[in-house]
Amino acid sequence: MRAAPLTAIQGIDRLRPRGGARADHLYDFLNGYRTAAKTAKVRPGTVRVANLPPGTHGLTAFNGSLHVFASAPVDLSAYPEFSVHLLLHPVDATASLTKIHFAEPFMGALYVVAEFSDGQTFNFWLQRADKWEANKEYSANDFVEPGAPNGYVYRATRFGSPYQAWSRGVPREVGDRIEPTAYNEYYYEAVATNGDNPRSGMIEPHWPTNTGQQIVESADSITLEPEEPVTPPAPPPANKPQPPTSGKYQR
């Protein structure tokens, strides 16, 4: 059969005999489609790329990787193109994952509908979490997961009670700890005062965020320096919703 290049496709024409069909018409078109520009495109398909170990369920593509799901750890180190997510039954720890009904990206994370061995089906929204690192400073609402995944992610929250928020004209003593009125993850400790009746200034300072840096709140009142970062008195903006399976990560 003589091959003919496809340039512009006007449509399907089965009225002509196959041997006399025009070059810009097709008798049949399998595994492809015509674009708006009337060109031929091969329809995307799938190929088998790996035989994964037992225990994995489902398959979806997201963020440049292939994703599967399990209810117990599965070693996929030999398959770097795959990522495995542990889905745990919210109530019965003995129930195992049996089927993935749905897995698609939703608002930047995978939304998964999973069925377990007890017949119950649950919805999961798998927000991205960074691997935990030693001596790393985490911000409030940051999500982390253990180096060896256990099916949970952990959200950084404030450890301890907040200090008093800054306000104008408040008496100050050495050792006082205050927090800015706008969230910046630091508190500040008074290290020196001037005068017999030191007070905070009338305008809130521009708070530095480099540990050890000092500022003078007013010309004759108090010197402040930042200490270890913590959360301010008011909760930070809730810009990262908590995933369905989460714990608490405190610092």
C-alpha positions in Angstrom: 0.0 0.0 0.0 1.3 3.4 -1.0 2.0 5.7 2.0 0.6 9.2 1.7 1.6 12.1 4.1 -1.3 13.7 5.9 -1.2 17.5 5.8 -4.7 19.0 5.9 -7.6 16.7 6.7 -11.0 17.8 5.5 -12.9 14.9 7.0 -14.0 11.3 6.5 -15.1 10.2 3.1 -16.4 6.6 2.6 -18.2 7.2 -0.7 -15.0 6.8 -2.7 -13.3 3.4 -3.0 -10.3 3.0 -0.8 -7.8 3.0 -3.6 -9.1 6.3 -5.0 -9.6 8.3 -1.8 -8.3 11.9 -1.9 -5.2 12.8 0.1 -7.1 15.3 2.2 -9.9 12.9 3.1 -9.8 9.7 5.2 -11.8 6.5 4.8 -11.2 5.8 8.5 -9.1 7.2 11.4 -8.1 5.0 14.3 -6.2 6.1 17.5 -6.0 9.7 16.3 -8.1 12.9 15.9 -8.2 16.0 13.7 -7.2 19.3 15.3 -8.8 22.6 14.7 -6.0 23.3 12.2 -7.1 20.2 10.3 -3.9 18.3 11.1 -3.7 14.7 12.4 -2.7 14.0 16.0 -2.0 10.6 17.5 -4.4 10.0 20.4 -2.5 9.6 23.7 -2.2 6.0 24.9 -0.6 4.0 27.7 2.2 1.5 27.8 3.2 -0.9 30.6 6.3 0.6 32.2 6.7 -1.5 35.3 5.4 -4.4 37.3 5.2 -3.0 40.8 5.5 -5.1 44.0 2.2 -6.4 45.6 0.3 -4.0 47.9 0.0 -1.0 45.5 -3.4 0.1 44.1 -4.5 2.7 41.6 -2.4 4.7 39.2 -2.5 8.4 38.2 -0.1 10.9 36.8 0.5 14.2 38.6 3.3 16.8 38.7 5.7 14.9 36.4 5.4 11.6 38.3 3.3 8.4 38.4 1.5 7.9 41.7 0.2 4.7 43.3 -1.4 4.1 46.7 -1.0 1.6 49.5 -2.0 1.0 53.2 1.4 -0.4 54.2 5.0 0.7 53.3 6.1 -0.6 49.9 9.6 -0.3 48.6 9.6 1.5 45.3 13.2 2.6 45.3 13.8 0.6 42.1 11.1 2.6 40.4 12.1 6.2 40.6 9.4 7.4 38.3 6.7 6.2 40.8 5.6 7.8 44.1 3.6 5.8 46.7 1.2 7.4 49.1 0.1 5.6 52.3 -3.7 5.8 52.9 -4.8 4.7 56.4 -8.3 3.8 57.5 -9.4 6.7 59.8 -10.9 4.4 62.4 -9.8 0.7 61.9 -6.0 0.4 61.8 -6.4 -3.3 60.8 -8.3 -2.5 57.6 -6.3 -2.6 54.4 -6.6 -0.7 51.2 -8.4 -2.7 48.5 -9.4 -0.3 45.7 -9.0 3.2 44.4 -12.2 4.6 42.9 -10.9 8.0 41.9 -7.5 9.8 41.9 -7.1 13.2 40.2 -5.4 16.5 40.9 -7.6 19.0 42.7 -6.5 22.5 43.7 -2.8 21.6 43.5 -3.0 18.2 45.3 -4.3 14.7 44.7 -7.9 14.0 45.6 -8.4 10.3 46.2 -11.4 8.1 46.9 -10.3 4.9 48.5 -12.1 1.7 49.6 -10.9 -0.5 52.4 -11.2 -4.1 53.3 -14.2 -3.5 55.7 -16.2 -2.1 52.8 -16.0 1.6 53.8 -14.9 4.3 51.4 -13.1 7.5 52.4 -12.0 10.7 50.7 -8.4 11.9 51.0 -6.8 15.2 49.9 -3.1 14.6 49.8 -1.5 18.0 50.2 2.2 18.2 49.5 4.5 17.9 52.6 8.3 18.4 52.7 10.5 15.7 54.2 11.5 16.6 57.8 15.0 18.0 58.1 17.1 18.4 61.3 17.8 21.9 62.5 15.5 23.5 60.0 13.3 26.4 60.9 9.6 25.8 60.1 6.9 28.3 59.8 3.4 28.0 61.3 1.1 25.8 59.1 4.1 24.2 57.3 3.4 20.5 56.5 6.2 17.9 57.0 6.3 14.2 56.8 8.7 11.7 58.4 11.7 10.5 56.4 10.1 7.1 56.5 6.4 7.8 55.6 3.9 6.5 58.0 0.7 7.7 56.4 0.5 11.0 58.3 1.6 14.5 57.7 2.3 17.0 60.5 1.5 20.7 60.7 3.7 23.1 62.5 1.8 25.0 65.3 2.8 27.3 68.1 4.4 25.7 71.1 3.5 27.7 74.2 1.4 30.7 74.9 1.8 34.0 72.9 3.4 37.0 74.4 1.7 40.4 74.6 1.3 42.2 71.3 3.0 45.5 70.9 1.0 48.7 71.8 1.9 52.3 72.2 2.8 53.9 75.6 3.2 50.6 77.5 5.7 50.5 80.4 8.8 48.5 79.6 11.3 46.5 81.7 14.4 44.6 80.8 13.3 41.1 80.0 9.9 42.0 78.6 8.9 39.9 75.6 6.5 41.2 73.0 5.3 40.2 69.6 4.5 42.4 66.6 0.9 43.2 65.8 1.4 41.7 62.3 2.6 38.1 62.1 6.3 37.6 61.4 7.1 34.5 63.5 9.4 36.3 66.0 9.1 37.7 69.5 11.3 40.4 70.8 12.9 40.8 74.2 13.9 44.1 75.9 17.6 44.1 76.7 18.1 47.7 77.9 16.0 50.7 79.0 16.7 54.4 79.3 15.1 56.8 81.7 13.1 56.5 84.9 9.8 55.6 83.3 10.6 53.7 80.0 7.6 53.1 77.7 7.0 51.9 74.2 7.0 54.5 71.5 4.0 56.0 69.7 4.8 54.2 66.4 5.3 50.5 66.1 8.9 49.8 65.0 9.9 48.0 61.8 10.7 44.7 63.3 13.9 43.0 62.0 14.0 39.3 61.4 17.7 38.5 61.7 18.5 36.9 65.0 20.8 39.1 67.0 19.9 42.4 65.3 18.9 45.2 67.6 16.6 48.2 67.2 15.8 51.2 69.4 12.0 51.6 69.8 12.3 55.3 70.6 15.1 57.7 71.4 14.7 57.5 75.1 12.7 54.4 75.9 13.9 50.9 75.1 16.2 48.7 73.0 14.8 45.5 71.6 16.3 42.5 69.9 14.7 39.4 68.2 14.9 36.0 69.9 14.0 32.6 68.6 11.1 32.7 66.1 7.7 31.8 67.3 4.1 32.5 66.2 2.6 35.9 67.0 -0.4 36.2 69.4 -3.0 36.1 66.6 -3.2 32.9 64.5 -1.4 33.2 61.2 -3.5 33.4 58.0 -5.1 30.0 57.2 -3.6 29.8 53.7 -2.8 26.1 53.9 -5.9 23.9 54.8 -5.2 20.9 57.0 -5.3 17.6 55.1 -7.8 14.9 56.2 -5.0 12.7 57.7 -2.8 14.9 59.8 -1.1 15.2 63.1 0.5 18.0 65.0 4.1 19.1 64.6 5.3 21.4 67.4 8.5 23.4 67.6 
